[in-house]
Amino acid sequence: MRDVIFDALKGHRADYVEVRIEESRSARITYRGGRLEEVGRTSVVGGNVRALVKGGWGFVSFNNLDGLKEKVELAVRQAWLVGKETSKLCFTGPIVDVVVPDVKKNPAQVPLAFKQQLLEEYNDIVMATPKIRSCQISYQDSERKLVFANSEGSYIEQMKLDISLRLSAVAASDGEVQQAGLSLGSPGDFTVVEGLQEKVKETALRAVRLLSAPYAKGGEYTVVLDPILAGVFVHEAFGHLSEADHVYENQRLQEIMVLGRRFGSKELNIVDGAAIPGLRGSYKYDDEGVPATKTYLIREGVLESRLHSRETAAKMGERLTGNARAVSYFYPPIVRMTNTYIEPKDVSFEDMISDIKEGIYARDWYGGTTSLEMFTFSAGEAYMIRNGKVAELLRPVVLSGNVFTTLMNIDAIGNDLEMEQGGGCGKGDQWPLPVSNGSPHIRIRRCLVGGKQ
C-alpha cells in the first residue's frame, strides 16, 4: 500500500498533494418506542485525495482503490481550475509512524448478539418504570484504520476506535410530558457501556419526577452549572468561535476574537487538545498528519490561541494546533475541536453554593443554539438553591445571554473536573465527529433564566 500511494503522489504539477485511505467496521443498534428498530454491521473501504495549486484546493473521494494515480491527477486538475493566489501551508516536517490503540475491551471483538442483549436489558428497565411511555436507545461503535500520506514524505497509519451510547426516557401523565437522558462514550473501551443498570433506572425515574416539578420563575439568577452543562456551554458557545476558519472568513469575529483580549478572570483557563489521552477527541495525529497538541484558548482570562489547520495557521501567522479533522473519507478535513474544557480550580461545590440566597443549579442539557456571541441552552434538569442548599427539583430551564458577558460573570470554578464523552460535534455537514467536553462546576452571576412569571 505504501509504495502504491507514494507512486501515485509523484510527478504532479501541484504545490501539495495528500492521500487518505480508510478501512472501517462499525456496529449500530437502535431501540425506539421500546422496540428493536435496527441492528447491524457495516464495513467500508474508501479514500480521498486533496491537491493544492495556487491557493486552490481540488478534492476527490472514492470507494475503489484502483487507479489511484488517475484520482490524484483529477484532484490536481480541479485545483488548477480554482487556484488564483499563493498557496500557504504551515510547515511540518515529514512524519512516518504507526499508531495502535491500547484498550481494555475492544468493541470489535464483542459479539453483536451480546451488545443487543445488553441494550435490550436497558430498554426493559426503562419501559418497566411506571409512567414511562417511550424510550429511545442508540448505540454505535467503530474501528477505523486510517492511512495518510503526502507529497512532503509523511506516511502515517492510525487505528481509531470509538463508542457512543445515548438513551432517552419519556414520561407522560395527565397531559404532561417530560424526558430525561443519558449520554456517554469512549475511545474504544466497551466496559464503559456495561453495568449501567442503576444509571438507566435513575434516568427513567428522573423523567417521571419532572412531571410534578414546578417551573422556575423567569429572571436573573446566580446560576451554578454542573460539569456536563458547563462543558457543553464552553464547546458550543466559545469553542466554535475559536475555530480559525470561522474567524478568518468572518470580519465580525475578527473584531471580537482578538488575541490578547481579556474574556474572564485570572482564574479562567479554557483548553482544547487531542494530546490529552483517553478521551473520544484524542489522537496522535490529525487528518493532515500534524501531531496533536494541548492548546490554551484562554489562559488566565486572556484569549491566547485559536484552533488551526495547516492552511489557517499559515494565513493567520499563528501556531499549528493539529485540529484539522474529517468525519470520514467523504469529506476534506476542516478545523474542528477535540477535547474542550475549563480547567479546574480549588472551590468545592458546597462552598460554591454556600452564600447563594436564591439561585439555580442547572444540570445536563437537552440542546441549544448559538449565533456568534449569543447563546441559548436548555438544561436537562434544574434545582432551586435556597440559603446555600440545593432545594426542590424544577422543570428544565433555558439559559441565554452573551457568551463574553457570561465568561466575565464566572466568579467561582470548582475542583471537580469531569469530561462528558457521549456527544458528537457537527460542522459543515460533517456529523457526528467524536469529541469530549468538560468542566468543573462553575458559578455565574446575573445569568438570564427563562421560566414562568
C-alpha positions as CSV (number, residue, x, y, z in Angstrom):
1,M,0.0,0.0,0.0
2,R,2.8,2.4,0.9
3,D,4.6,2.0,-2.4
4,V,1.4,2.4,-4.4
5,I,0.5,5.6,-2.6
6,F,3.9,7.2,-3.0
7,D,4.0,6.2,-6.6
8,A,0.6,7.9,-7.1
9,L,1.9,11.1,-5.4
10,K,4.8,11.6,-7.8
11,G,5.1,13.8,-10.8
12,H,2.2,16.2,-10.5
13,R,2.2,20.0,-11.1
14,A,0.9,20.9,-7.6
15,D,2.1,22.7,-4.6
16,Y,0.9,20.0,-2.3
17,V,-0.9,16.6,-2.5
18,E,-2.2,14.2,0.1
19,V,-3.9,10.8,0.1
20,R,-6.1,9.4,2.8
21,I,-7.2,5.7,2.8
22,E,-9.8,4.4,5.3
23,E,-11.0,0.9,6.2
24,S,-13.8,0.9,8.8
25,R,-16.1,-1.6,10.5
26,S,-19.0,-0.4,12.6
27,A,-21.9,-1.8,14.5
28,R,-25.2,0.0,15.2
29,I,-28.2,-0.9,17.4
30,T,-31.3,1.2,17.9
31,Y,-34.3,0.8,20.1
32,R,-37.2,3.2,19.6
33,G,-40.5,3.2,21.4
34,G,-39.5,0.1,23.4
35,R,-38.9,-2.0,20.3
36,L,-35.7,-3.0,18.5
37,E,-35.6,-0.9,15.3
38,E,-32.2,-1.6,13.9
39,V,-29.2,-3.9,14.4
40,G,-26.4,-4.5,12.0
41,R,-22.8,-4.2,11.0
42,T,-21.2,-2.1,8.2
43,S,-17.8,-2.4,6.5
44,V,-16.4,0.3,4.3
45,V,-13.2,0.9,2.3
46,G,-12.5,4.2,0.6
47,G,-10.3,7.2,0.4
48,N,-9.7,10.7,-0.8
49,V,-7.2,12.9,-2.5
50,R,-6.6,16.6,-1.8
51,A,-4.4,18.8,-4.1
52,L,-3.3,22.4,-3.6
53,V,-2.4,24.6,-6.5
54,K,-2.0,28.4,-6.3
55,G,-4.2,28.5,-3.1
56,G,-7.0,26.5,-4.7
57,W,-8.0,23.0,-3.5
58,G,-9.1,20.0,-5.5
59,F,-10.8,17.1,-3.8
60,V,-11.7,13.6,-5.0
61,S,-13.2,10.8,-2.8
62,F,-13.6,7.2,-3.9
63,N,-14.6,3.7,-2.9
64,N,-12.4,1.9,-5.3
65,L,-8.7,2.0,-4.6
66,D,-7.7,1.1,-8.2
67,G,-6.3,3.8,-10.4
68,L,-5.1,5.9,-7.5
69,K,-2.7,7.9,-9.7
70,E,-5.5,8.9,-12.0
71,K,-7.5,10.1,-9.0
72,V,-4.6,12.3,-7.9
73,E,-4.4,13.7,-11.4
74,L,-8.1,14.6,-11.2
75,A,-7.7,16.4,-7.9
76,V,-4.8,18.4,-9.3
77,R,-6.8,19.4,-12.4
78,Q,-9.6,20.6,-10.1
79,A,-7.2,22.7,-8.1
80,W,-5.8,24.3,-11.2
81,L,-9.3,25.5,-12.1
82,V,-9.8,27.5,-8.9
83,G,-6.3,28.5,-7.8
84,K,-5.5,32.2,-8.3
85,E,-3.4,33.1,-5.3
86,T,-0.3,31.9,-3.5
87,S,-0.6,28.6,-1.7
88,K,0.1,28.8,2.1
89,L,0.6,25.8,4.4
90,C,2.2,26.0,7.8
91,F,5.4,23.9,7.6
92,T,5.5,20.5,9.3
93,G,8.3,18.0,8.6
94,P,7.6,14.5,7.2
95,I,6.4,12.0,9.7
96,V,6.5,8.2,9.5
97,D,4.6,6.4,12.2
98,V,2.2,3.6,13.0
99,V,-0.3,4.1,15.9
100,V,-2.2,1.2,17.6
101,P,-4.7,1.8,20.3
102,D,-4.4,0.2,23.8
103,V,-7.9,-0.5,25.2
104,K,-9.2,-2.9,27.8
105,K,-12.1,-4.3,25.8
106,N,-12.2,-3.7,22.0
107,P,-15.8,-3.4,20.9
108,A,-15.0,-5.0,17.5
109,Q,-14.2,-8.2,19.5
110,V,-17.6,-8.2,21.3
111,P,-20.3,-10.3,19.6
112,L,-23.1,-8.3,18.2
113,A,-25.7,-10.5,19.9
114,F,-24.1,-9.7,23.3
115,K,-24.4,-5.9,22.6
116,Q,-28.0,-6.3,21.5
117,Q,-28.8,-8.3,24.7
118,L,-27.3,-5.6,26.9
119,L,-29.2,-2.8,25.3
120,E,-32.4,-4.8,25.5
121,E,-31.9,-5.1,29.2
122,Y,-31.5,-1.3,29.5
123,N,-34.6,-0.8,27.3
124,D,-36.7,-3.2,29.6
125,I,-35.6,-1.3,32.7
126,V,-36.8,2.0,31.3
127,M,-40.1,0.6,29.9
128,A,-40.9,-1.2,33.2
129,T,-40.9,2.2,35.0
130,P,-44.4,3.5,35.8
131,K,-45.5,6.5,33.7
132,I,-42.7,5.9,31.1
133,R,-44.3,6.0,27.7
134,S,-41.4,5.7,25.4
135,C,-37.7,5.0,25.3
136,Q,-35.0,5.6,22.6
137,I,-31.6,4.0,22.7
138,S,-28.9,4.5,20.1
139,Y,-25.6,2.6,20.3
140,Q,-22.7,2.7,17.8
141,D,-19.1,1.6,17.7
142,S,-16.5,1.8,15.0
143,E,-13.0,0.6,14.3
144,R,-11.2,2.6,11.6
145,K,-7.8,2.1,10.1
146,L,-6.5,5.4,8.5
147,V,-3.6,5.7,6.2
148,F,-2.3,9.2,5.4
149,A,0.5,10.1,3.1
150,N,1.5,13.4,1.4
151,S,3.9,14.8,-1.2
152,E,6.2,16.0,1.6
153,G,7.1,12.4,2.6
154,S,4.7,11.7,5.5
155,Y,3.3,8.2,5.9
156,I,1.1,7.6,9.0
157,E,-1.1,4.6,9.9
158,Q,-3.6,5.1,12.7
159,M,-6.1,2.7,14.2
160,K,-9.0,4.6,15.9
161,L,-11.8,3.1,18.0
162,D,-15.0,4.9,19.1
163,I,-18.1,4.0,21.1
164,S,-21.2,6.1,21.8
165,L,-24.4,5.3,23.7
166,R,-27.4,7.6,24.0
167,L,-30.6,6.8,25.9
168,S,-33.7,8.9,26.5
169,A,-36.7,8.1,28.6
170,V,-40.1,9.9,28.0
171,A,-42.6,10.1,30.8
172,A,-46.3,11.2,30.5
173,S,-49.2,11.7,32.8
174,D,-52.4,13.9,32.7
175,G,-51.3,15.6,29.5
176,E,-47.8,16.4,30.8
177,V,-44.7,15.1,29.0
178,Q,-41.1,15.2,30.3
179,Q,-37.9,13.4,29.3
180,A,-34.5,12.6,30.7
181,G,-31.4,11.4,29.0
182,L,-28.1,9.5,29.5
183,S,-25.2,10.0,27.1
184,L,-21.7,8.5,27.3
185,G,-18.9,7.3,25.1
186,S,-15.4,6.0,25.0
187,P,-12.4,6.0,22.6
188,G,-12.8,2.2,22.3
189,D,-13.3,0.6,25.7
190,F,-16.6,-1.4,25.7
191,T,-16.6,-1.7,29.5
192,V,-17.9,1.9,29.6
193,V,-21.3,0.8,28.4
194,E,-21.6,-2.2,30.7
195,G,-23.1,-2.2,34.1
196,L,-25.3,0.8,33.7
197,Q,-28.5,-0.7,35.1
198,E,-28.7,1.7,38.1
199,K,-27.9,4.8,35.9
200,V,-30.5,3.7,33.4
201,K,-33.1,3.2,36.2
202,E,-32.3,6.6,37.7
203,T,-32.7,8.3,34.3
204,A,-36.2,6.8,33.9
205,L,-37.2,7.9,37.4
206,R,-35.8,11.4,36.8
207,A,-38.1,11.7,33.8
208,V,-41.1,10.7,36.0
209,R,-40.1,13.2,38.8
210,L,-40.0,16.0,36.3
211,L,-43.8,15.5,35.6
212,S,-44.6,17.0,39.0
213,A,-41.8,19.5,39.3
214,P,-42.6,23.2,39.3
215,Y,-41.4,25.8,36.8
216,A,-38.7,28.3,37.7
217,K,-39.7,31.9,37.8
218,G,-38.0,33.7,34.9
219,G,-35.4,36.3,35.7
220,E,-31.7,36.9,36.5
221,Y,-30.1,34.5,39.0
222,T,-26.8,33.3,40.3
223,V,-26.6,30.0,38.4
224,V,-24.4,27.0,39.1
225,L,-23.7,24.7,36.1
226,D,-22.7,21.1,36.6
227,P,-19.7,19.8,34.6
228,I,-21.8,18.4,31.7
229,L,-23.8,21.6,31.0
230,A,-20.7,23.8,31.6
231,G,-18.7,21.7,29.2
232,V,-21.4,21.9,26.5
233,F,-21.5,25.7,27.1
234,V,-17.8,26.1,26.6
235,H,-17.9,23.8,23.5
236,E,-20.9,25.4,21.7
237,A,-20.7,29.0,22.8
238,F,-16.9,29.6,22.8
239,G,-15.2,26.6,21.2
240,H,-16.7,27.1,17.7
241,L,-15.7,30.8,17.9
242,S,-12.2,29.6,18.4
243,E,-12.1,27.6,15.1
244,A,-9.8,29.7,12.9
245,D,-11.6,29.0,9.6
246,H,-14.6,30.8,11.1
247,V,-12.5,33.7,12.3
248,Y,-10.6,34.0,9.0
249,E,-13.8,34.2,7.0
250,N,-15.8,36.5,9.3
251,Q,-14.9,40.1,9.7
252,R,-17.2,40.4,12.8
253,L,-15.4,37.5,14.5
254,Q,-12.0,39.1,13.7
255,E,-13.1,42.2,15.6
256,I,-14.3,40.1,18.5
257,M,-11.7,37.3,18.8
258,V,-8.6,39.5,19.2
259,L,-5.6,37.7,20.7
260,G,-4.7,39.3,24.0
261,R,-8.2,40.4,24.8
262,R,-9.5,39.7,28.2
263,F,-12.6,37.5,28.4
264,G,-12.7,36.4,32.0
265,S,-11.0,36.5,35.4
266,K,-7.4,35.2,36.0
267,E,-9.0,32.0,37.3
268,L,-10.4,31.1,33.9
269,N,-8.5,28.7,31.6
270,I,-10.1,27.1,28.6
271,V,-8.2,24.3,26.8
272,D,-8.7,22.2,23.7
273,G,-6.3,19.3,22.9
274,A,-6.2,15.9,21.3
275,A,-2.9,15.2,23.0
276,I,-4.9,14.6,26.3
277,P,-5.0,10.8,26.4
278,G,-8.0,8.6,26.9
279,L,-10.8,10.8,25.5
280,R,-13.1,10.5,22.5
281,G,-11.5,13.5,20.8
282,S,-7.9,12.2,21.4
283,Y,-5.5,11.1,18.7
284,K,-1.8,11.3,17.9
285,Y,-2.1,12.9,14.5
286,D,-4.9,14.9,12.9
287,D,-6.2,14.3,9.4
288,E,-3.4,16.4,7.9
289,G,-0.7,14.4,9.6
290,V,0.0,17.1,12.2
291,P,0.9,16.0,15.7
292,A,-1.8,16.6,18.4
293,T,-1.3,19.4,20.9
294,K,-2.8,20.9,24.0
295,T,-3.9,24.4,23.2
296,Y,-4.8,27.1,25.7
297,L,-7.6,29.1,24.1
298,I,-8.0,31.3,27.2
299,R,-5.2,31.4,29.7
300,E,-5.7,33.4,33.0
301,G,-8.7,35.1,31.4
302,V,-6.9,36.3,28.2
303,L,-7.5,34.9,24.7
304,E,-4.2,33.3,23.8
305,S,-4.7,31.0,20.8
306,R,-7.2,29.5,18.4
307,L,-7.6,26.2,16.6
308,H,-5.9,25.7,13.3
309,S,-5.4,23.6,10.2
310,R,-2.1,24.0,8.3
311,E,-3.7,26.5,5.9
312,T,-5.4,28.7,8.5
313,A,-2.2,28.7,10.7
314,A,-0.1,29.9,7.7
315,K,-2.7,32.5,6.6
316,M,-3.0,34.0,10.0
317,G,0.6,33.6,11.1
318,E,-0.2,31.6,14.1
319,R,1.0,28.3,15.8
320,L,-0.1,24.9,14.4
321,T,-2.5,23.1,16.8
322,G,-3.3,19.9,14.9
323,N,-7.1,20.4,14.7
324,A,-7.8,19.5,11.0
325,R,-10.4,16.7,11.1
326,A,-12.8,14.9,8.8
327,V,-15.7,12.7,9.9
328,S,-14.9,10.2,7.1
329,Y,-13.2,9.9,3.7
330,F,-16.2,11.5,2.0
331,Y,-15.0,14.9,3.3
332,P,-11.9,17.0,3.4
333,P,-10.5,17.9,6.8
334,I,-11.7,21.2,8.3
335,V,-10.9,22.9,11.6
336,R,-12.6,21.1,14.5
337,M,-12.5,20.9,18.3
338,T,-11.2,17.8,20.0
339,N,-11.4,17.7,23.9
340,T,-12.5,21.1,25.1
341,Y,-12.8,22.0,28.7
342,I,-12.4,24.6,31.5
343,E,-9.5,23.7,33.8
344,P,-10.4,23.1,37.5
345,K,-9.5,25.4,40.4
346,D,-10.0,24.8,44.1
347,V,-13.6,25.7,45.1
348,S,-15.7,22.8,46.4
349,F,-19.4,22.6,45.3
350,E,-20.5,23.2,48.9
351,D,-18.5,26.4,49.2
352,M,-19.8,27.5,45.7
353,I,-23.4,27.4,46.8
354,S,-23.0,28.4,50.4
355,D,-23.6,32.1,50.0
356,I,-26.4,31.9,47.4
357,K,-29.6,33.1,49.0
358,E,-31.7,32.2,45.9
359,G,-30.3,30.7,42.8
360,I,-30.5,27.9,40.2
361,Y,-28.5,24.7,39.9
362,A,-28.6,23.6,36.3
363,R,-27.6,20.1,35.2
364,D,-27.2,18.2,32.0
365,W,-28.6,19.5,28.7
366,Y,-31.2,19.0,26.0
367,G,-29.9,21.2,23.3
368,G,-29.2,24.8,22.3
369,T,-28.4,27.3,19.7
370,T,-25.6,29.9,19.2
371,S,-25.3,32.9,16.9
372,L,-21.9,34.5,17.1
373,E,-21.6,35.6,20.7
374,M,-25.3,35.0,21.6
375,F,-26.4,31.6,23.1
376,T,-29.5,29.8,24.3
377,F,-29.2,26.4,26.1
378,S,-31.8,24.1,27.7
379,A,-30.7,22.3,30.9
380,G,-31.8,18.7,31.3
381,E,-32.8,19.3,34.9
382,A,-32.6,22.1,37.4
383,Y,-33.0,22.7,41.2
384,M,-33.5,25.8,43.2
385,I,-30.7,26.9,45.5
386,R,-32.1,28.4,48.8
387,N,-29.9,29.7,51.6
388,G,-26.8,27.8,50.5
389,K,-28.6,24.5,50.0
390,V,-29.8,22.6,46.9
391,A,-33.6,22.6,47.3
392,E,-36.6,21.4,45.1
393,L,-36.4,19.9,41.6
394,L,-37.6,22.2,38.8
395,R,-38.7,21.7,35.3
396,P,-35.8,22.1,32.8
397,V,-34.8,25.7,32.4
398,V,-33.5,27.7,29.5
399,L,-30.3,29.8,29.9
400,S,-29.5,32.6,27.5
401,G,-27.1,35.5,27.1
402,N,-23.9,36.9,25.6
403,V,-21.1,34.4,25.8
404,F,-18.4,37.0,26.6
405,T,-20.5,38.7,29.3
406,T,-21.2,35.2,30.7
407,L,-17.5,34.3,30.8
408,M,-16.8,37.6,32.6
409,N,-19.5,36.7,35.1
410,I,-18.0,33.4,36.1
411,D,-16.9,34.1,39.7
412,A,-16.2,30.6,41.0
413,I,-14.6,27.5,39.4
414,G,-14.8,24.1,41.1
415,N,-12.2,21.5,41.9
416,D,-14.2,18.6,40.3
417,L,-13.4,18.4,36.5
418,E,-15.5,15.8,34.6
419,M,-15.4,15.1,30.9
420,E,-18.7,14.3,29.0
421,Q,-18.0,11.8,26.2
422,G,-21.4,11.0,24.7
423,G,-21.7,13.8,22.3
424,G,-20.9,14.3,18.6
425,C,-20.0,17.6,17.1
426,G,-21.4,18.9,13.8
427,K,-20.0,21.4,11.4
428,G,-20.1,21.8,7.6
429,D,-22.4,18.7,7.1
430,Q,-19.8,16.6,8.9
431,W,-21.5,14.9,11.9
432,P,-21.2,13.3,14.4
433,L,-17.5,13.8,15.0
434,P,-16.2,12.3,18.2
435,V,-15.3,15.0,20.8
436,S,-15.3,15.4,24.6
437,N,-16.4,18.4,26.6
438,G,-15.8,19.1,30.2
439,S,-15.6,21.5,33.1
440,P,-15.7,21.5,36.9
441,H,-18.8,23.1,38.5
442,I,-18.9,26.8,37.7
443,R,-20.9,29.7,39.2
444,I,-22.2,32.5,37.0
445,R,-23.5,35.8,38.3
446,R,-26.5,37.5,36.7
447,C,-27.4,34.7,34.3
448,L,-30.8,35.1,32.5
449,V,-33.1,32.1,33.2
450,G,-36.3,31.5,31.2
451,G,-39.3,30.3,33.1
452,K,-42.8,31.3,34.1
453,Q,-43.6,34.6,35.7
